[in-house]
Amino acid sequence: MNMKQTVDYLVQAVESQRTHRIVTGNPIMLMAGLEDAGFHRALRTADLVVPDGAGVVWAARHVGQPVPERVAGFDLMHELLREGDRRHWKVYLLGTTQEIISSAHEKLSRQFPGVRFVGYRDGYFTDREDGAVIAAIREAKPDLLFVARSLMTQEPWLEKYQDALQVPVMMGVGGSFDVVAGKLKRAPAIFRKLGLEWFYRLLQEPSRLPRMLVLPRFALKVMKDGEKVLKPSNPS
């Protein structure tokens, strides 16, 4: 689906009040899914996976299954918040540091005054605190839950607790709160158009270099194995 179709689909998801877990797929996630059974399960069982990364769009085209367009998670989050602004949806923000999530909450509240932000908290909690976090979210009864945690925690955590959370639309948003809060700048349009958003972020966060080294491996894997990368079998 393109962006409009995706938003329309998720509006219906909110209105149905049935849980939908959305994954914003990128090459790093796909490679992690090939190497980790738990992460693979989190991707495979999602209700919807959108082509977030430019590399995923390229790979789909390369194997002869092109997608209509890239559906970037940052943009999708804002499109859903615009719908929430009009429809007075309830939203819960979870993840990153307390400073960043507080700032993101403040800025999004000003930008979308029609949204009812019913709660937020940082993402630095232990497994033993999961129950309390879930209870707080359930009590708030949000229509949308946006989660920003580490790569290997975010999707598996949502997959594990999807039924317990009972949120109509829940989605991992990675570094989106950092951009909203102003800690990071989003890549200019020309970088996004050329599929170089990853490079712009690397310039801001050189510590991401080891993670980015997955990208050439992904490209080689697509050229070698094609469809197996986009639809991998369960890893052993």
N, C-alpha and C positions, 0 to 999 in steps of 0.2 A: 504494500500500500504506500501511496505517497503521504506527505505530511497531513493534508486535509482529510484524507480517508482514515488515517491513523487517529487523528483527533476526533473525528466523528465516531469511530469505533469505541474510543475510550469514553466519550460522552455517554454513549449507550451503556457502557460498563458501569459508570457511576449511577446512572438512572436505574439499572437493574439491581444494584446493591449486592451483586455477587463478586467475590474476590477475583481480581485479575492481577497477575504479576508480570511486569514488563521488564525485559532485558534490553539494554541499549548495546547491541553487539559491536565489538571492534576486534581487530586482529589479535590483540593481546589476550582478550578473553577466549577467542577461539583456540589459540595455541595452548592456553591454560587448560581448556577443556579436553584437548588431546592428551594431556599429560597427567591430569588429575581426575579420578573417577567421580569424586564428590562435586567438583566444579562442573564436570560434564553433565551430571544429573541436574544441577541447578539451571543450566542452559536448556537442556533437552525438555524439561518439564515446565518451562515458562509458558504462560498463556499467549504471549506475543514477544517476538524478538524483532527489534527494528534495526536497520542497517545504519548504525551510528558512525562507524569509521569509514573514511574514504577508501581504505584498503579493502573493506568488505564489499563496497560498491564495485570496486575494480575486480575483485575476485569473482563476484557473481557474474559480471559481464564476461570475464575470461572463460568461465565454464559453460557459457551459453545460457545462463539463467539470470538475465539482467533484472535489477530492481528499478522501479520507476524513478526513485531519487534517494539521496541520502536523507535520513531522518535523524538529525543530530539530537542527542539527549538534552543538551542545554536548550535548544530551540523548542523541543517537545515539552519540556517542563514549563517554559514560558507560555506556550500555546494553551496548555492545560490551565495554567493560572489565569489566563485571559478569560477562558470559559468559566472558571470558578469565580472570577470577578463579576461576570454577568449573572451567574446563577447562584451566587452566594454559597459556594461550596465551603466545606471545612477542610483545612489542610494542616498536616503535622510534618515538621521538619526534624530529621534525625541524622546526626553524624558530625564528623570533623571535630574541631576543637570548640570549647565553650565560647571563646572570643569570636571565632568566625561564624558559628551558628547564630550567635546573638546579633551580630552585625547583619548577617544575611536576613534574619527574621525581621529586623527593623526596616531594612531597605525594601524587602518584598511587601511588607505591610503598607508602606507608603505608596509603592508602585501599584498595588492591587487592593485598594481600600474595600472593595466589595467582598474579598475573600475573608473568611473567618479563620484566622490562624489559631488553632485550638491547642497548640503546644509545640515545644521544641526542646531538644536536649542534645548534648554532645554525643559522639559515637565511641567514647572511650569507657566502655563498661565491660565487665567480665562475663563469662558464661553464667556465673552464679547470679548475676543481676538481670539476666534475660527476662525472667518472670516478672520482675517489677517494671521493666521497660515495656513489656507487652501489655501488662495490666494498665499502665498509664495511657498507652495508645488506645486500647479498647475503651477505656472510660471516656476519652476525648471524642471517640466516634468520628474520625475524619473520613472524608470522601477520597482524599488523596494523601498518600504517604510517600515522601521523598527521602531516600536514604543515601548518605555519603560515608562509606567506610572503606577500609583497605580492599584491594583487589580480591584477595582470597577469602575475605570475610563477607563482603557486601551481598553478593548473589546467593551464596550458600545459606547465609543467615535468613534472608527473605524466603528462600525455598523451604527451609526448616520450619519456619513459623508462619507461613502463609495462612494456613487454616486457623491458627490461634489468633492472628492479628485481626482477621475479619475486616479488612479494608477493601473497598471496591477497586481502587487502583493503587498499586504500590510499585515503585520504580526506583532502582538505583541510579544515582545521578553523578557519581564520581566526584570530580573536582568542581562541579557547578557552583557550589556554595562559596568556594574560594574566589571565583570570578565575581559572583554577586556581591560579596563582601568587599571586593577591591584588592584582595591579596594578590590575585593574578589578573592579568589582562587577557581578554579573549583575542584570538588571532584576528587581524584585520580581514576584511572580506576577500581580498586578493589571495591571501594564504589559504582561506577556506575553499575558495573556488579552485585553486590548484591542488587541493588535497594535501597541503603542507601545514595544517593546523598542529600536527604532532611536533613539527620542527620548531614552530614558534613557541610552543610550550616548553620544549627542551631548552631553548635559549633562556627562558625564565627560570627553569628548574634543571640545571645541569645534572643534579643528582638522579634524574630519571633516566640517564643514559643506559644503565644496565637493562632496564625494562624495555627501552626502545630498541635494543639490539634484537629483540624478538621480531621486529618488522621485516628485516631482510630474510630471516628464517621463514616467516609466514609467506612471503612472496615466492621463495624457492619451493616451498611446500605446495602452494597452489599450482605453480607451473608443472611440478612433478606429479602430484596426486589428484589435482583438480577437485572433483566433486567430493572426494572423501574428506576434505578439510571443512567444507560447509555442512556436510551431513555425516559426521564421523560416527563410526560404530562405538559401542561402549569400550573404553580402554580397560585393559586387564588390571 
